[in-house]
Amino acid sequence: MAIYGALIIFSMYPLLPDKPPVDELQNFVSDMFMGPMVKLGKIFNLNRSFDIVAYKQNIQ
């Protein structure tokens, strides 16, 4: 979702009436979509295959 959400937001940028700075949008997208992954990364080491398998099992 993080990749597609960012693509949607940045593709709609020309339609925004106030044209906020791109840096502001980057922070918004990062906080919105990457925040849960950062929190999860504090609990699990997402680079280890065992933790990824445990994460996938909890989702299902």
Secondary structure as the mmCIF struct_conf table of DSSP 4:
data_model
#
loop_
_struct_conf.conf_type_id
_struct_conf.id
_struct_conf.beg_label_comp_id
_struct_conf.beg_label_asym_id
_struct_conf.beg_label_seq_id
_struct_conf.end_label_comp_id
_struct_conf.end_label_asym_id
_struct_conf.end_label_seq_id
HELX_RH_AL_P HELX_RH_AL_P1 ALA A 2 SER A 11
TURN_TY1_P TURN_TY1_P1 MET A 12 MET A 12
HELX_RH_3T_P HELX_RH_3T_P1 TYR A 13 LEU A 15
BEND BEND1 PRO A 17 ASP A 18
HELX_RH_AL_P HELX_RH_AL_P2 VAL A 22 VAL A 29
HELX_RH_PI_P HELX_RH_PI_P1 SER A 30 MET A 34
HELX_RH_AL_P HELX_RH_AL_P3 GLY A 35 ILE A 43
BEND BEND2 PHE A 44 PHE A 44
TURN_TY1_P TURN_TY1_P2 LEU A 46 ASN A 47
BEND BEND3 ARG A 48 ARG A 48
HELX_RH_AL_P HELX_RH_AL_P4 SER A 49 ILE A 59
#
